Amino acid sequence: MASVLVDTGDQSVTLTAEATKRLLDRGDGDAALLYLALLRRRGTVQPRSLAGELRWDRLRIESAERILRELGLIAPAGENVPPEPADERPEYQRADIAARLEKSEEFRNLTAAVEKRLGKRLTTPDVGVLLGLNDYLGLPADVIYLLVSHCVERVQRRYGEGRRPGMKQIEKEGYLWARKGIDTQAAAAEYLRKYAERQAALPQYMKALQLGDRAPVTSEEKYLYAWQEMGFPPEAVALAYDKTVMKCHELKWPYLNAILKRWHEKGLHTLEEVAANDHPAPKKEAGGDDAWKYV
């Protein structure tokens, strides 16, 4: 009797009878598809990284993953979990890229849109970066376009109109988004909203540090963002700046950062909280049992 299955000549994927029974009894198509995708990768990737391959958003992936855990087909959360995506994506060959461009209209449209946004024709390695963001990190095409636009606007704001980010910059930002779980339009929009708020507040922090109206450089920006995330308003940073200058006679970013981190660990963020609760520990002076001073 002839088989009804077409022999594709590819390497087989083994689905055990017990796994098949559990999947059929549950009757969830997404769980079955995700399990097949994981088997194809020999269980060496996290389910999230298959979002691009399956064209699913994060919620759909998580729902299917939860069912597989309930069925005992993948390890419980936290056990034998593959590591987060490395900072170096797989090396896609020209044939891989050509195949995706041929088979996926969505990916072709993304490539064309990114070329227009960057104002240049993408090379094969450039398209490989987009494929890595989509296929390896699982970022949907619409999210990748928002990512690219964000990188373009950030570079233009810092260096002027007409400047464009390199694909390595875009790829690096993509890994940041993936680690933060920014893989839907809604999540991207929320991230970009908060980013715009942080950007708008930067001039106030620069003035608090007596640095005038100039834009912060990248290393300074990292400190300022961290302090915003901790919850420090500009006036609290100004107080930490005063203490830094009193001690170091100049602005030393690591020293100022250490002050703010100490306050943050104590739960002190406003001027009032610092004034009421940040009392230095007394230190005994040499030569006197009852003589103390604050340091």
C-alpha positions in Angstrom: 0.0 0.0 0.0 1.4 3.4 -1.0 2.1 5.9 1.7 -0.1 9.1 1.9 2.9 11.0 3.2 5.3 12.7 0.8 8.9 11.8 1.4 10.8 15.1 1.6 14.2 13.6 2.1 14.8 15.7 5.2 16.2 14.5 8.5 13.3 12.9 10.5 11.9 14.1 13.7 10.8 11.4 16.2 7.5 11.8 17.9 6.9 9.1 20.5 3.6 7.3 20.8 3.2 8.6 24.4 3.9 12.2 23.4 1.5 11.8 20.5 -1.2 10.5 22.8 -0.8 13.4 25.3 -1.0 15.9 22.5 -4.0 14.3 20.8 -5.9 14.0 24.2 -5.3 17.7 24.9 -6.4 18.7 21.4 -4.5 21.9 21.3 -3.0 22.6 17.9 -0.6 25.4 19.1 0.9 23.1 21.7 1.4 20.4 19.0 3.0 22.8 16.6 5.3 24.2 19.2 6.4 20.7 20.3 7.2 19.8 16.7 9.2 23.0 16.3 11.1 22.2 19.5 11.8 18.7 18.3 13.1 20.0 15.1 15.7 22.1 17.0 16.4 19.1 19.3 15.2 21.1 22.3 18.2 23.4 22.3 16.3 26.7 22.1 13.7 28.4 24.2 10.2 28.4 22.9 10.3 32.2 22.7 13.0 32.1 20.1 10.7 30.1 17.8 8.1 33.0 17.6 9.6 34.2 14.3 9.5 30.7 12.7 5.9 30.1 13.8 4.8 33.7 13.2 3.3 33.9 16.7 3.3 36.7 19.3 4.6 36.3 22.8 1.2 35.5 24.4 0.6 32.7 22.0 4.0 31.2 22.5 3.6 31.3 26.3 0.2 29.7 26.2 1.4 26.8 24.1 4.5 26.5 26.3 2.4 26.4 29.4 0.3 23.5 28.0 3.4 21.5 27.1 4.7 21.9 30.7 1.3 20.7 32.0 1.5 17.7 29.7 5.0 17.0 31.0 6.5 17.3 27.5 9.0 20.0 28.4 10.9 20.6 31.6 9.3 22.7 34.4 10.1 26.4 34.4 13.7 27.0 35.6 14.8 23.4 35.0 17.1 22.5 32.0 16.2 25.7 30.3 18.4 26.7 27.4 20.3 30.0 28.0 19.1 33.3 26.8 20.1 34.0 23.1 23.8 34.6 22.8 24.9 38.0 21.7 26.0 36.4 18.5 23.3 35.1 16.2 23.7 32.0 13.9 25.7 32.6 10.8 23.0 32.5 8.0 24.3 31.4 4.7 23.3 33.1 1.4 21.0 30.2 0.6 19.2 30.6 3.9 18.6 34.3 3.3 17.5 33.7 -0.3 15.1 30.9 0.8 13.4 33.2 3.3 13.1 36.0 0.8 11.6 33.7 -1.7 9.1 32.0 0.6 8.1 34.8 2.9 6.3 37.9 1.5 6.3 39.4 5.0 10.1 39.1 5.2 10.4 40.6 1.7 8.2 43.5 2.7 10.2 44.0 5.9 13.5 44.1 4.0 12.1 46.6 1.5 10.7 48.8 4.3 14.0 48.8 6.2 15.9 49.7 3.0 13.6 52.7 2.6 14.0 53.7 6.2 17.8 53.5 6.1 18.0 55.0 2.7 20.2 52.3 1.3 20.2 49.0 -0.4 20.8 46.2 2.1 23.7 43.8 1.5 23.3 40.0 2.0 24.9 40.3 5.5 22.5 43.2 6.3 19.5 41.0 5.4 21.1 38.3 7.5 20.9 40.6 10.5 17.1 41.0 9.9 16.7 37.3 9.5 18.5 36.8 12.9 16.2 39.2 14.6 13.1 37.5 13.1 14.1 33.9 13.1 16.6 33.5 15.9 15.2 36.1 18.4 11.6 35.7 17.4 10.8 39.4 16.9 7.9 39.9 14.5 8.4 41.9 11.3 6.3 44.9 12.6 8.3 45.0 15.8 11.6 44.9 13.9 10.5 47.9 11.8 9.7 49.8 14.9 13.1 48.8 16.3 14.9 50.1 13.1 12.9 53.4 13.2 13.8 53.9 16.9 17.5 53.4 16.1 17.3 55.8 13.1 15.7 58.5 15.2 18.2 58.0 18.1 21.2 58.4 15.8 19.7 61.5 14.1 18.9 63.1 17.4 22.5 62.6 18.5 24.4 63.3 15.2 22.1 65.2 13.0 19.7 64.7 10.1 20.9 62.3 7.4 22.9 60.1 9.8 21.9 56.4 9.9 22.7 53.6 12.3 24.7 50.6 11.2 23.2 47.1 11.2 25.4 46.1 14.1 23.8 48.9 16.2 20.3 47.7 15.1 21.2 44.1 16.0 22.5 45.1 19.4 19.3 47.0 20.2 17.3 44.0 19.0 19.0 41.8 21.6 18.1 44.3 24.2 14.5 44.3 23.1 14.4 40.5 23.1 15.8 40.3 26.7 13.2 42.8 27.8 10.4 40.7 26.2 9.5 43.5 23.7 8.1 41.3 21.0 4.6 42.8 20.3 3.5 46.2 18.9 1.9 47.0 22.2 5.1 46.2 24.2 7.2 48.2 21.7 4.9 51.2 21.9 5.0 51.2 25.7 8.8 50.9 25.7 9.1 53.8 23.2 6.8 55.9 25.2 8.9 55.5 28.3 12.0 56.1 26.3 10.7 59.4 25.0 9.8 60.4 28.6 13.4 59.6 29.8 14.8 61.5 26.9 12.7 64.6 27.6 13.9 64.6 31.2 17.6 64.4 30.4 18.2 68.2 30.1 17.0 68.6 33.7 19.5 66.1 35.0 22.3 67.7 33.0 21.5 71.0 34.6 21.5 69.4 38.0 25.0 68.2 37.3 26.1 71.7 36.2 26.8 70.4 32.7 24.8 73.1 30.8 22.6 72.5 27.8 24.7 70.0 26.0 23.4 66.5 25.3 24.9 63.7 27.4 27.4 61.4 25.7 26.6 57.7 25.6 28.4 56.8 28.9 26.7 59.7 30.7 23.4 58.7 29.3 23.7 55.2 30.8 24.1 56.7 34.3 21.2 59.1 33.8 18.9 56.4 32.6 19.9 54.2 35.6 19.2 56.9 38.0 15.8 57.6 36.4 15.0 53.8 36.7 15.9 53.9 40.4 13.4 56.7 40.9 15.7 59.7 41.6 14.3 63.2 40.5 16.9 65.8 39.2 17.0 67.6 42.6 18.1 64.4 44.4 20.9 63.9 41.8 21.9 67.6 42.4 22.3 66.9 46.1 24.4 63.8 45.3 26.5 66.0 42.9 27.1 68.5 45.7 28.3 65.8 48.0 30.6 64.4 45.3 32.2 67.8 44.6 32.7 68.4 48.3 34.5 65.1 48.6 36.3 64.8 45.2 36.5 68.5 44.2 35.0 67.6 40.8 32.3 65.6 39.2 33.2 61.9 39.4 30.4 59.8 37.9 31.3 56.5 39.7 31.4 58.2 43.1 28.1 60.0 42.5 26.6 56.8 41.3 27.8 55.0 44.5 26.0 57.7 46.6 22.7 57.2 44.7 23.0 53.4 44.8 23.4 53.6 48.6 20.3 55.8 48.9 18.4 53.5 46.6 19.3 50.5 48.7 17.9 52.4 51.7 14.7 53.3 49.8 15.6 57.0 49.8 14.9 58.9 46.6 13.5 62.4 47.4 15.3 65.3 49.1 12.9 64.9 52.1 13.6 61.2 52.4 17.4 61.7 52.2 17.4 64.6 54.7 15.3 62.6 57.2 17.0 59.2 57.0 20.5 59.4 55.5 22.6 59.9 58.6 26.3 58.9 58.2 27.5 56.3 60.8 29.5 57.9 63.6 33.2 57.2 63.6 35.3 57.4 66.8 38.3 59.8 66.7 41.7 58.6 67.7 42.8 59.9 71.1 39.4 60.3 72.8 36.9 57.8 74.2 34.0 60.1 74.0 34.9 62.2 71.0 32.9 61.3 67.8 32.5 62.8 64.4 30.4 62.0 61.4 32.1 60.9 58.2 
